Amino acid sequence: MGGFAQYDDYDGFGLGQLVRSGEIEAMELLEEAVDRAERVNPALNAITYKYYDEARTTIRAGLPDGPFQGVPFLIKDLHLFMRETVTSNGSAMWRAALADHDSTLVQRYRQAGLVTFGKTNSPELGLNPVTEPREFGPSRNPWQTARTPGGSSGGAGAAVAAGVVPVAHASDGGGSIRIPASCCALVGLKPSRGRVPFGPDKAEGWAGQSTSHVVSRSVRDSAAMLDATAGSEPGEAYAAPHYGGSFLNAAQTAPGNLKVAVSTHKWGRGEYQPEALAGLEKTIKLLQELGHEVEEARPQFDGEAAGATLFTIISVNTALAVRQRAAQLGCTVQQLEMEDGTRLTAELGDAVSATDYAEAIQHNQSLGRLLGRFHQDYNLSLAPTLSRPPVMVGYISEATPEEYGDRLLSFMGDTGLYNQTGQPSISLPLHWSEDELPMGMMFSAAYGNDALLLQLAGQLEACSPWWDRRPPLHAGSL
């Protein structure tokens, strides 16, 4: 067994307080997390790279006096660099890509006192809402291991839900923080564009659609982590509106009465399934009991055209990524070892003209203005995070080309819209299906208003707590 039997009683911020006060040693927490990882990872395949000895060395060298001092942590194996480790992007193409420096966000994680001891599974280049890369195999959901933990931060979601760590890094370019949060009963905040640094190697991801943050059990961890990491860096392409307060304080302060727009229909293809609508109805009642005004309303635009724009930007950036990797390796794109879906996405990206790409950027900007005007009338918008509970492993990744689109869209909600507009958006674990599968409800706010989402999230967590609800496969029970 590991070193701390009360591990599950604390969130990450609480564990950090224990270390800083001297009530427990950071090494004890690390050994507990390592032991837990070894217990559940064979069944979940959440962690793909293990840095146990490196983490021990980090602790022995001394940790900064940050809010998460000594807290065990996992980083998603996508885009983010941690020196002397591989960032494979879930792909054979980068299996030997050893970083010689830290990304700015990793530097901030270190300054916060976090102890990174591994990296979590991601689909190749983060291109799927499920985590089933050919290079590492599928991650599984601790609520039902035959089902997906979502994607692309599925390994992170599975590890937090199964009690390995209380909080883990995640990233979101079309829903990849919020989707695993929904599938795994976690808090998943996608911050406003430019709230969290992206550099120093790049100024943006997917034309500003992608950003990083965490998945966590508690609202407090998501808020405190934003305090620890937010703020632009020199040369940043975007900077979210300055927030002079503490996001942690915001999460502990109830909002006033809010006007919330609710959507019972998707903008794109498909409809929300009965379980998603049941969760929505339950959430509406909860909001009304808290004194908030809920009204069915949504901005009018062509949802299928917006989805096509999202994919245009993703496909072009995928084509660029594989071309740059081929140049680094001195080979052709055709010689690179990649999944069929990735190759097709890159080929579609290569076929997009410069004019069409520029038009896609303009389309995203027009959506941002449309939603900006909408949020002058409504504080928040509410919709199910996903159209249905987590699907079976293989349901999407093993679909035939003819089935793929329908299966994908029958699972997805409208998460991608808020990547396109740059708005903050959060998934909260407010519903479970009849089969005891979690389903998140998604709230979104005006660009820059991350604090309001955290205020409401803290209020909802207090009146409809999910803290003690654990999946059948949990490290604390094994």
C-alpha positions as CSV (number, residue, x, y, z in Angstrom):
1,M,0.0,0.0,0.0
2,G,1.0,3.6,-0.4
3,G,1.6,6.3,2.2
4,F,-1.6,8.1,3.0
5,A,-4.9,6.4,3.8
6,Q,-7.0,9.6,3.9
7,Y,-6.0,10.5,0.3
8,D,-9.5,10.5,-1.0
9,D,-10.8,12.9,1.7
10,Y,-8.9,15.8,0.1
11,D,-8.9,17.6,-3.2
12,G,-5.5,18.7,-4.6
13,F,-5.7,22.1,-2.9
14,G,-6.4,20.4,0.4
15,L,-3.4,18.0,-0.1
16,G,-1.2,21.0,-0.8
17,Q,-2.3,22.6,2.4
18,L,-1.3,19.5,4.4
19,V,2.2,19.4,2.8
20,R,2.7,23.1,3.4
21,S,1.7,22.8,7.0
22,G,4.0,19.9,7.6
23,E,1.2,17.5,8.4
24,I,2.3,15.1,5.7
25,E,5.4,14.7,3.5
26,A,5.2,15.1,-0.3
27,M,6.9,11.8,-0.7
28,E,4.1,10.0,1.1
29,L,1.6,11.5,-1.3
30,L,3.7,10.5,-4.3
31,E,4.0,6.9,-3.1
32,E,0.3,6.8,-2.5
33,A,-0.4,8.1,-6.1
34,V,2.1,5.7,-7.6
35,D,0.6,2.7,-5.7
36,R,-2.9,3.7,-6.9
37,A,-1.7,4.1,-10.5
38,E,-0.2,0.6,-10.4
39,R,-3.5,-0.8,-9.1
40,V,-5.9,0.7,-11.6
41,N,-3.9,1.4,-14.7
42,P,-3.8,-2.1,-16.0
43,A,-7.6,-2.0,-16.3
44,L,-7.9,1.6,-17.5
45,N,-4.8,2.3,-19.6
46,A,-4.9,5.9,-18.5
47,I,-1.2,6.5,-18.0
48,T,1.2,5.9,-20.9
49,Y,4.5,7.3,-19.6
50,K,5.7,6.8,-16.0
51,Y,8.2,9.1,-14.3
52,Y,8.2,7.7,-10.8
53,D,11.9,8.0,-10.1
54,E,12.1,11.5,-11.7
55,A,9.2,12.6,-9.4
56,R,11.1,11.3,-6.4
57,T,14.2,13.2,-7.4
58,T,12.1,16.4,-7.8
59,I,10.8,16.1,-4.3
60,R,14.3,15.4,-2.8
61,A,15.6,18.5,-4.6
62,G,13.0,20.7,-2.8
63,L,9.6,22.0,-3.9
64,P,8.4,25.6,-4.4
65,D,6.1,26.9,-1.7
66,G,3.1,27.0,-4.1
67,P,-0.6,26.3,-3.5
68,F,-0.2,22.7,-4.7
69,Q,3.1,21.9,-3.0
70,G,3.7,18.2,-3.2
71,V,0.5,17.3,-4.9
72,P,0.9,14.3,-7.4
73,F,0.1,15.3,-10.9
74,L,-0.3,13.9,-14.4
75,I,0.2,15.8,-17.8
76,K,-1.6,14.9,-20.9
77,D,0.6,13.5,-23.6
78,L,-0.3,16.1,-26.2
79,H,1.5,19.2,-27.3
80,L,2.8,20.2,-23.8
81,F,6.6,19.8,-23.3
82,M,8.3,18.6,-20.1
83,R,12.0,18.6,-20.4
84,E,13.7,15.2,-20.8
85,T,10.4,13.5,-21.5
86,V,8.7,12.4,-24.7
87,T,5.6,14.1,-25.9
88,S,4.2,11.6,-28.4
89,N,0.9,13.3,-29.2
90,G,-0.6,9.8,-29.0
91,S,1.2,8.9,-32.2
92,A,4.0,6.8,-33.5
93,M,5.2,9.8,-35.4
94,W,6.5,11.4,-32.2
95,R,7.4,8.3,-30.2
96,A,11.0,9.5,-29.9
97,A,10.4,13.2,-29.6
98,L,12.3,14.1,-26.4
99,A,11.8,17.6,-25.1
100,D,14.8,19.8,-24.1
101,H,12.7,22.4,-22.3
102,D,9.5,23.0,-20.4
103,S,6.4,24.6,-21.9
104,T,5.4,27.8,-20.1
105,L,2.5,26.0,-18.5
106,V,4.7,23.2,-17.2
107,Q,6.9,25.9,-15.7
108,R,3.9,27.2,-13.9
109,Y,2.9,23.8,-12.7
110,R,6.3,23.4,-11.2
111,Q,6.1,26.8,-9.5
112,A,2.7,25.8,-8.0
113,G,4.5,22.9,-6.3
114,L,3.0,20.1,-8.4
115,V,4.9,16.8,-8.7
116,T,4.4,15.3,-12.2
117,F,5.0,11.5,-12.2
118,G,3.5,10.5,-15.5
119,K,1.6,11.4,-18.7
120,T,-1.9,10.4,-19.7
121,N,-3.3,8.8,-22.9
122,S,-4.5,10.9,-25.8
123,P,-5.9,10.0,-29.2
124,E,-3.5,10.7,-32.1
125,L,-3.1,14.5,-32.3
126,G,-6.1,14.9,-30.1
127,L,-8.4,14.3,-33.1
128,N,-11.2,12.2,-31.5
129,P,-13.7,12.6,-28.7
130,V,-12.6,9.1,-27.5
131,T,-9.2,8.0,-26.4
132,E,-8.2,5.0,-28.5
133,P,-4.9,5.6,-30.2
134,R,-3.3,2.8,-32.2
135,E,0.0,3.6,-30.5
136,F,-1.1,3.0,-26.9
137,G,-4.5,1.3,-27.1
138,P,-7.8,2.5,-25.6
139,S,-8.3,4.1,-22.3
140,R,-11.3,2.9,-20.4
141,N,-13.9,4.5,-18.1
142,P,-13.8,3.5,-14.4
143,W,-17.6,3.8,-14.2
144,Q,-17.9,1.0,-16.8
145,T,-14.7,-0.3,-18.3
146,A,-16.4,-1.3,-21.5
147,R,-17.1,2.4,-22.2
148,T,-15.0,5.3,-23.2
149,P,-13.7,8.0,-20.7
150,G,-14.1,10.4,-23.6
151,G,-11.4,12.4,-25.4
152,S,-9.1,13.7,-26.1
153,S,-8.2,14.1,-22.4
154,G,-9.6,10.6,-21.7
155,G,-6.5,9.3,-19.9
156,A,-6.6,12.3,-17.6
157,G,-10.3,11.9,-16.9
158,A,-10.0,8.2,-16.2
159,A,-7.0,8.7,-13.8
160,V,-8.8,11.4,-11.8
161,A,-12.2,9.6,-11.7
162,A,-10.4,6.4,-10.5
163,G,-8.7,8.2,-7.6
164,V,-5.1,8.2,-8.9
165,V,-4.8,12.0,-8.6
166,P,-7.4,14.6,-7.6
167,V,-6.6,16.8,-10.6
168,A,-4.8,16.4,-13.9
169,H,-3.8,18.5,-16.9
170,A,-6.1,18.4,-19.9
171,S,-6.6,20.4,-23.1
172,D,-9.6,21.3,-25.2
173,G,-9.7,22.1,-28.9
174,G,-13.3,21.0,-29.6
175,G,-14.5,19.8,-26.2
176,S,-11.6,17.7,-25.0
177,I,-11.7,18.9,-21.4
178,R,-15.5,18.9,-21.1
179,I,-16.1,15.6,-22.8
180,P,-14.0,13.5,-20.4
181,A,-15.4,15.5,-17.5
182,S,-18.9,14.5,-18.7
183,C,-18.0,10.9,-19.2
184,C,-16.1,10.5,-15.9
185,A,-18.2,12.7,-13.5
186,L,-15.6,15.5,-13.1
187,V,-15.3,19.3,-13.2
188,G,-14.0,20.3,-16.6
189,L,-13.5,24.0,-17.3
190,K,-12.3,25.2,-20.7
191,P,-10.9,28.7,-19.9
192,S,-11.3,31.8,-22.1
193,R,-9.0,32.0,-25.1
194,G,-5.7,33.5,-23.9
195,R,-6.4,32.9,-20.2
196,V,-3.7,30.2,-20.0
197,P,-0.3,30.5,-21.8
198,F,0.3,28.4,-24.9
199,G,4.0,29.0,-25.5
200,P,6.8,29.3,-25.8
201,D,7.0,27.2,-28.9
202,K,3.6,28.2,-30.4
203,A,1.4,31.2,-30.0
204,E,-1.9,29.3,-30.5
205,G,-3.4,25.9,-31.2
206,W,-5.9,25.3,-34.0
207,A,-6.2,29.0,-34.8
208,G,-7.0,29.9,-31.2
209,Q,-9.6,27.1,-30.7
210,S,-7.4,25.0,-28.3
211,T,-6.4,25.8,-24.8
212,S,-5.2,23.9,-21.7
213,H,-6.4,23.6,-18.1
214,V,-7.4,20.6,-15.9
215,V,-10.0,18.0,-15.0
216,S,-10.7,17.8,-11.3
217,R,-13.0,16.4,-8.7
218,S,-13.6,19.7,-7.0
219,V,-14.5,23.2,-8.3
220,R,-11.9,24.5,-5.9
221,D,-9.1,22.7,-7.6
222,S,-10.1,24.1,-11.0
223,A,-10.3,27.6,-9.6
224,A,-7.0,27.4,-7.7
225,M,-5.2,25.9,-10.7
226,L,-6.4,28.8,-12.8
227,D,-5.0,31.3,-10.2
228,A,-1.7,29.4,-10.4
229,T,-1.4,29.3,-14.2
230,A,-3.4,32.2,-15.7
231,G,-1.7,35.2,-17.4
232,S,-0.2,35.9,-20.7
233,E,3.5,35.6,-21.6
234,P,5.7,37.7,-23.9
235,G,4.7,37.2,-27.5
236,E,1.3,35.6,-26.7
237,A,-1.2,35.8,-29.6
238,Y,-4.1,36.3,-27.3
239,A,-4.7,37.7,-23.8
240,A,-8.1,37.2,-22.1
241,P,-9.5,40.3,-20.3
242,H,-7.7,40.9,-17.1
243,Y,-9.4,39.5,-14.0
244,G,-8.1,41.4,-11.0
245,G,-9.5,39.0,-8.4
246,S,-8.9,35.5,-7.3
247,F,-10.6,32.7,-9.2
248,L,-10.5,30.7,-6.0
249,N,-12.4,33.4,-4.1
250,A,-14.9,33.5,-7.0
251,A,-15.6,29.8,-6.6
252,Q,-16.3,30.3,-3.0
253,T,-18.7,33.3,-3.6
254,A,-22.3,32.6,-4.8
255,P,-23.4,34.6,-7.8
256,G,-26.4,36.9,-7.7
257,N,-29.6,35.8,-9.5
258,L,-28.6,34.9,-13.1
259,K,-30.5,34.8,-16.4
260,V,-29.7,31.5,-18.1
261,A,-30.5,30.6,-21.7
262,V,-31.1,26.9,-22.1
263,S,-31.0,25.0,-25.4
264,T,-32.9,21.7,-25.8
265,H,-31.8,21.2,-29.4
266,K,-28.3,21.0,-31.0
267,W,-27.1,23.5,-33.6
268,G,-25.6,20.8,-35.8
269,R,-26.8,17.4,-36.9
270,G,-28.6,15.0,-34.5
271,E,-30.6,15.6,-31.3
272,Y,-29.9,15.3,-27.6
273,Q,-31.0,11.8,-26.4
274,P,-33.6,11.3,-23.6
275,E,-30.9,10.8,-20.9
276,A,-29.3,14.1,-21.8
277,L,-32.7,15.9,-21.8
278,A,-33.5,14.3,-18.4
279,G,-30.3,15.8,-17.0
280,L,-31.1,19.1,-18.5
281,E,-34.6,19.2,-16.9
282,K,-33.1,18.2,-13.6
283,T,-30.5,21.0,-13.9
284,I,-33.1,23.6,-14.8
285,K,-35.1,22.8,-11.7
286,L,-32.0,23.1,-9.6
287,L,-31.2,26.5,-11.0
288,Q,-34.7,27.7,-10.4
289,E,-34.6,26.5,-6.8
290,L,-31.5,28.7,-6.4
291,G,-33.4,31.7,-7.7
292,H,-32.0,31.9,-11.2
293,E,-34.2,32.7,-14.2
294,V,-34.1,30.1,-16.9
295,E,-35.4,30.7,-20.4
296,E,-35.3,28.6,-23.6
297,A,-33.3,30.8,-26.0
298,R,-30.3,30.5,-28.3
299,P,-28.7,32.6,-31.0
300,Q,-29.6,31.7,-34.6
301,F,-26.9,30.5,-37.0
302,D,-26.2,27.6,-39.3
303,G,-24.9,24.9,-37.0
304,E,-23.8,22.6,-39.8
305,A,-21.8,25.4,-41.4
306,A,-20.2,26.2,-38.0
307,G,-19.2,22.5,-37.6
308,A,-17.7,22.5,-41.1
309,T,-15.6,25.6,-40.2
310,L,-14.4,23.9,-37.0
311,F,-13.3,20.9,-39.0
312,T,-11.6,23.0,-41.7
313,I,-9.4,24.6,-39.1
314,I,-8.6,21.3,-37.5
315,S,-7.8,19.6,-40.8
316,V,-5.5,22.3,-42.1
317,N,-3.6,22.4,-38.8
318,T,-3.3,18.6,-38.9
319,A,-1.8,18.8,-42.4
320,L,0.7,21.4,-41.1
321,A,1.6,19.3,-38.1
322,V,2.4,16.2,-40.1
323,R,4.3,18.2,-42.7
324,Q,6.4,19.8,-40.1
325,R,7.1,16.4,-38.4
326,A,8.1,14.9,-41.8
327,A,10.5,17.7,-42.3
328,Q,12.0,17.1,-38.8
329,L,12.5,13.4,-39.6
330,G,13.8,14.0,-43.1
331,C,11.1,11.9,-44.8
332,T,7.9,12.5,-46.7
333,V,4.4,12.7,-45.2
334,Q,3.5,9.5,-47.0
335,Q,6.3,7.7,-45.1
336,L,5.1,8.8,-41.7
337,E,3.4,6.1,-39.6
338,M,0.0,7.4,-38.7
339,E,-3.6,6.3,-38.3
340,D,-5.9,6.2,-41.3
341,G,-8.2,8.8,-39.8
342,T,-5.2,11.2,-39.2
343,R,-4.0,10.7,-42.8
344,L,-7.4,11.4,-44.2
345,T,-7.8,14.5,-42.0
346,A,-4.4,15.8,-43.2
347,E,-5.2,15.1,-46.8
348,L,-8.5,17.0,-46.5
349,G,-6.5,19.9,-44.9
350,D,-4.1,20.0,-47.8
351,A,-7.0,20.4,-50.1
352,V,-8.3,23.5,-48.4
353,S,-7.3,26.7,-50.2
354,A,-5.8,29.7,-48.4
355,T,-8.9,31.7,-49.2
356,D,-11.2,29.0,-47.7
357,Y,-9.0,28.9,-44.6
358,A,-9.1,32.7,-44.2
359,E,-12.9,32.5,-44.6
360,A,-13.1,29.9,-41.8
361,I,-11.2,32.2,-39.5
362,Q,-13.7,35.0,-40.4
363,H,-16.6,32.6,-39.7
364,N,-15.3,31.9,-36.2
365,Q,-14.9,35.6,-35.5
366,S,-18.4,36.3,-36.7
367,L,-19.7,33.5,-34.3
368,G,-17.8,35.2,-31.5
369,R,-19.5,38.5,-32.2
370,L,-22.9,36.8,-32.4
371,L,-22.4,35.1,-29.0
372,G,-21.0,38.2,-27.5
373,R,-24.2,40.1,-28.4
374,F,-26.3,37.1,-27.1
375,H,-24.6,37.3,-23.7
376,Q,-25.5,40.9,-23.3
377,D,-29.0,39.5,-22.6
378,Y,-28.1,36.3,-20.9
379,N,-25.5,35.7,-18.2
380,L,-25.0,32.1,-19.1
381,S,-26.1,29.4,-21.5
382,L,-26.9,25.8,-20.6
383,A,-26.9,22.6,-22.6
384,P,-26.0,19.0,-22.1
385,T,-22.3,18.5,-22.6
386,L,-22.8,15.4,-24.7
387,S,-25.9,14.0,-26.6
388,R,-25.8,10.7,-24.7
389,P,-23.9,8.8,-22.0
390,P,-20.4,7.5,-22.7
391,V,-20.3,5.1,-25.7
392,M,-18.7,1.7,-25.8
393,V,-15.0,1.5,-26.6
394,G,-14.7,1.1,-30.3
395,Y,-18.1,2.6,-31.2
396,I,-16.5,5.6,-32.9
397,S,-12.9,4.5,-33.6
398,E,-13.9,1.2,-35.2
399,A,-16.8,2.6,-37.2
400,T,-16.8,2.2,-41.0
401,P,-16.3,5.4,-43.0
402,E,-20.0,5.3,-43.8
403,E,-21.0,5.1,-40.1
404,Y,-18.3,7.3,-38.7
405,G,-20.0,10.7,-39.1
406,D,-23.4,9.6,-37.7
407,R,-21.8,7.8,-34.7
408,L,-19.6,10.8,-34.0
409,L,-22.4,13.3,-34.1
410,S,-24.8,11.1,-32.1
411,F,-22.3,11.3,-29.3
412,M,-21.0,14.9,-29.5
413,G,-22.9,17.9,-28.2
414,D,-22.1,21.5,-29.0
415,T,-18.8,21.8,-27.2
416,G,-16.9,22.9,-30.2
417,L,-18.8,26.2,-30.6
418,Y,-17.1,27.7,-27.6
419,N,-13.7,26.8,-28.9
420,Q,-14.5,28.7,-32.0
421,T,-15.7,31.8,-30.1
422,G,-13.1,31.5,-27.3
423,Q,-15.7,31.7,-24.6
424,P,-15.2,29.9,-21.2
425,S,-17.3,26.8,-20.8
426,I,-17.6,24.3,-18.0
427,S,-19.0,20.7,-17.7
428,L,-20.3,19.8,-14.2
429,P,-21.3,16.3,-13.1
430,L,-25.0,16.9,-12.4
431,H,-26.7,13.8,-13.8
432,W,-26.4,10.1,-14.0
433,S,-28.2,7.8,-16.4
434,E,-30.4,4.9,-15.4
435,D,-27.3,2.7,-15.9
436,E,-25.3,4.8,-13.5
437,L,-23.3,6.5,-16.2
438,P,-22.3,10.1,-15.6
439,M,-23.5,12.9,-17.8
440,G,-22.3,16.4,-17.5
441,M,-24.2,19.6,-18.0
442,M,-22.4,22.5,-19.8
443,F,-22.5,26.1,-18.8
444,S,-20.9,28.8,-21.0
445,A,-20.3,32.5,-20.3
446,A,-19.3,35.6,-22.2
447,Y,-15.7,35.8,-23.3
448,G,-13.5,36.6,-20.3
449,N,-16.1,35.8,-17.7
450,D,-14.5,32.6,-16.3
451,A,-15.1,33.8,-12.8
452,L,-18.9,33.8,-13.2
453,L,-18.8,30.1,-14.3
454,L,-16.7,29.3,-11.2
455,Q,-19.1,31.2,-9.0
456,L,-22.1,29.1,-10.3
457,A,-20.1,25.9,-10.2
458,G,-19.2,26.4,-6.6
459,Q,-22.9,27.1,-5.8
460,L,-24.1,24.0,-7.6
461,E,-21.4,21.8,-6.0
462,A,-22.5,22.9,-2.6
463,C,-26.3,22.3,-3.2
464,S,-25.9,19.1,-5.4
465,P,-22.6,17.6,-4.3
466,W,-20.9,14.9,-6.3
467,W,-17.8,14.6,-4.1
468,D,-18.5,11.2,-2.5
469,R,-19.9,9.5,-5.6
470,R,-17.2,7.1,-6.8
471,P,-17.0,4.7,-9.8
472,P,-17.0,0.9,-9.3
473,L,-13.3,0.8,-10.3
474,H,-11.6,3.2,-7.8
475,A,-8.1,2.9,-6.4
476,G,-9.3,3.7,-2.9
477,S,-11.5,0.6,-2.9
478,L,-9.0,-1.9,-4.3
